[in-house]
Amino acid sequence: MPVHLSIQNPYEMSYKDFDDMAMAVFRKEKTEEEARAHSLSFRNDLIRQGHDGIFIMHRGRPLEYVAFHPHQIVSAISPRIPQ
């Protein structure tokens, strides 16, 4: 989806670390509740450290982007609706 992101201070996470976190339930390493709690705690720790998103890195380049707040994401193809 074409969007504009405003991520000013990203945490750079390796694709392997992201995959390990994302697949913990599938690999039966954590329950869904444990994985959800871990993800929320990880996000909150990053916010406390001043990060506002994550760049998931692969071969030295961002492969995926995670913005922590909806206001950081704006459609690149439709007009923004005034609040």
Backbone bond lengths (Angstrom), bond angles and torsions (degrees), N, CA, C in turn:
res aa  C-N    CA-C-N  psi(-1)  N-CA   C-N-CA  omega(-1)  CA-C   N-CA-C  phi
1 M - - - 1.443 - - 1.530 107.58 -
2 P 1.323 117.96 128.24 1.470 119.51 178.90 1.536 111.30 -74.87
3 V 1.314 114.98 117.45 1.459 121.49 179.60 1.520 109.55 -139.01
4 H 1.319 114.57 162.51 1.458 121.91 169.31 1.526 105.85 -105.86
5 L 1.319 116.88 130.09 1.456 121.79 178.54 1.515 109.95 -111.94
6 S 1.310 115.26 142.67 1.454 120.56 173.41 1.529 107.15 -114.98
7 I 1.328 115.47 89.09 1.460 121.67 176.22 1.518 105.71 -118.86
8 Q 1.333 115.43 105.22 1.466 121.61 -172.88 1.526 113.75 -88.41
9 N 1.332 116.86 -31.72 1.466 120.49 -176.75 1.527 109.11 -136.17
10 P 1.342 117.05 74.12 1.464 119.38 -175.97 1.526 112.75 -75.40
11 Y 1.302 114.61 149.14 1.463 121.82 167.59 1.522 105.74 -89.43
12 E 1.313 117.66 129.08 1.462 121.06 179.26 1.525 108.93 -94.12
13 M 1.313 114.94 118.98 1.460 122.75 -176.40 1.522 108.57 -118.28
14 S 1.315 116.90 136.26 1.464 119.11 178.74 1.525 109.70 -69.67
15 Y 1.317 115.31 152.74 1.459 119.45 178.42 1.527 110.35 -61.74
16 K 1.330 117.18 -36.03 1.459 120.55 179.00 1.523 111.20 -62.60
17 D 1.347 117.37 -44.86 1.467 120.25 178.29 1.525 110.85 -63.10
18 F 1.330 116.61 -41.18 1.463 120.43 177.65 1.529 110.17 -62.34
19 D 1.325 116.93 -46.10 1.458 121.36 -179.13 1.523 110.44 -62.05
20 D 1.334 117.24 -42.48 1.463 120.58 178.41 1.524 110.92 -59.47
21 M 1.320 116.92 -42.02 1.461 121.10 -179.64 1.533 110.63 -69.81
22 A 1.317 115.95 -44.67 1.467 120.78 -176.24 1.530 112.40 -68.84
23 M 1.306 117.79 -30.76 1.460 121.16 -173.96 1.530 113.82 -98.41
24 A 1.322 117.90 5.50 1.467 121.01 -175.84 1.527 112.58 -58.57
25 V 1.322 117.89 -38.59 1.468 120.88 179.75 1.528 109.81 -71.25
26 F 1.328 115.96 -45.62 1.453 120.78 -179.77 1.533 111.23 -58.77
27 R 1.320 115.71 -38.78 1.470 120.50 -179.76 1.526 112.46 -83.45
28 K 1.325 115.97 3.29 1.466 123.24 178.92 1.528 112.63 62.93
29 E 1.347 116.19 29.87 1.459 121.18 176.28 1.523 111.09 -86.21
30 K 1.350 116.29 -24.99 1.463 122.10 179.41 1.516 108.70 -145.14
31 T 1.324 115.61 154.84 1.461 119.73 170.99 1.530 107.86 -77.38
32 E 1.316 116.68 167.62 1.468 119.60 177.30 1.524 110.98 -59.38
33 E 1.320 116.66 -41.11 1.461 120.72 -179.74 1.526 110.97 -64.48
34 E 1.329 117.42 -42.37 1.468 121.09 178.84 1.532 110.94 -64.67
35 A 1.316 116.16 -42.32 1.469 120.23 179.74 1.525 110.93 -65.11
36 R 1.333 117.03 -42.27 1.472 121.29 178.62 1.523 110.54 -63.02
37 A 1.332 116.90 -43.95 1.467 121.29 179.33 1.530 110.64 -64.56
38 H 1.327 117.01 -40.91 1.461 120.72 179.12 1.523 110.75 -64.32
39 S 1.329 116.75 -43.94 1.473 120.82 179.75 1.524 111.19 -62.52
40 L 1.325 116.93 -43.20 1.457 121.10 179.21 1.528 110.86 -64.63
41 S 1.319 117.27 -42.82 1.459 121.29 178.27 1.531 110.71 -63.71
42 F 1.331 117.00 -42.43 1.462 122.46 178.71 1.533 109.97 -60.88
43 R 1.337 116.93 -47.51 1.474 121.74 178.17 1.525 110.73 -59.69
44 N 1.333 117.09 -47.57 1.465 120.75 -178.81 1.525 111.86 -63.03
45 D 1.334 117.43 -38.53 1.469 120.83 176.09 1.530 110.40 -62.05
46 L 1.331 116.77 -42.94 1.466 119.96 179.44 1.529 111.31 -64.50
47 I 1.325 117.27 -39.97 1.465 120.87 177.82 1.530 110.14 -62.84
48 R 1.338 117.17 -42.88 1.472 120.93 177.69 1.528 111.51 -61.28
49 Q 1.327 116.54 -30.19 1.462 121.27 178.40 1.534 112.36 -82.50
50 G 1.332 116.96 -1.08 1.458 120.65 176.82 1.516 115.26 96.16
51 H 1.326 118.63 6.08 1.461 121.33 178.48 1.524 109.92 -83.89
52 D 1.334 115.93 147.15 1.458 120.14 179.31 1.529 112.21 -120.64
53 G 1.313 116.38 12.64 1.454 121.20 177.97 1.513 110.38 175.38
54 I 1.321 114.80 -177.77 1.463 121.45 -179.16 1.525 108.92 -131.16
55 F 1.316 115.90 137.00 1.462 122.49 166.99 1.523 105.41 -104.86
56 I 1.319 117.13 119.40 1.450 121.49 176.64 1.524 106.80 -90.35
57 M 1.332 114.90 113.23 1.454 121.83 -169.85 1.527 112.25 -94.10
58 H 1.330 114.84 141.61 1.461 121.58 175.20 1.523 108.01 -142.61
59 R 1.299 116.10 120.76 1.463 122.17 -178.31 1.534 112.29 55.90
60 G 1.330 115.11 40.21 1.452 121.04 175.00 1.518 116.14 80.79
61 R 1.337 117.25 4.80 1.473 120.27 -179.30 1.522 109.58 -131.51
62 P 1.335 116.98 150.42 1.466 118.84 176.45 1.527 110.98 -64.78
63 L 1.311 115.61 130.19 1.455 121.72 178.33 1.525 110.41 -103.63
64 E 1.327 115.77 -38.34 1.462 121.92 178.54 1.518 108.43 -138.89
65 Y 1.333 114.50 156.90 1.455 121.39 -178.12 1.524 108.83 -126.37
66 V 1.321 116.14 141.26 1.458 121.55 176.93 1.526 107.50 -128.31
67 A 1.325 116.50 115.87 1.464 121.46 173.87 1.527 107.31 -94.74
68 F 1.328 116.74 139.92 1.456 119.82 -176.78 1.527 114.21 -82.14
69 H 1.336 118.06 -20.95 1.459 120.71 -175.24 1.532 110.07 -131.85
70 P 1.316 117.52 143.11 1.471 120.59 -178.74 1.527 114.02 -58.95
71 H 1.336 118.16 -31.82 1.464 120.07 -178.11 1.534 112.41 -68.36
72 Q 1.326 117.47 -8.57 1.469 121.30 178.33 1.533 111.86 -84.35
73 I 1.320 117.45 -5.47 1.458 122.26 -174.08 1.528 109.46 -119.71
74 V 1.342 115.85 125.31 1.463 120.90 178.55 1.518 107.59 -132.57
75 S 1.323 115.91 135.01 1.469 120.48 178.82 1.518 110.56 -59.75
76 A 1.307 116.60 139.62 1.465 121.58 178.13 1.523 111.58 -89.63
77 I 1.342 117.23 -7.78 1.463 118.86 -175.35 1.520 114.38 -120.17
78 S 1.325 118.30 -14.17 1.466 118.65 178.71 1.529 109.06 -120.27
79 P 1.311 116.04 150.97 1.467 118.63 -179.13 1.512 111.48 -66.15
80 R 1.314 115.45 147.44 1.450 121.00 178.72 1.528 108.83 -75.10
81 I 1.297 116.03 135.56 1.465 121.57 179.30 1.523 108.32 -87.06
82 P 1.354 117.05 124.89 1.476 119.59 179.94 1.517 110.97 -60.04
83 Q 1.301 116.59 142.80 1.466 121.97 179.87 1.514 110.33 -88.84
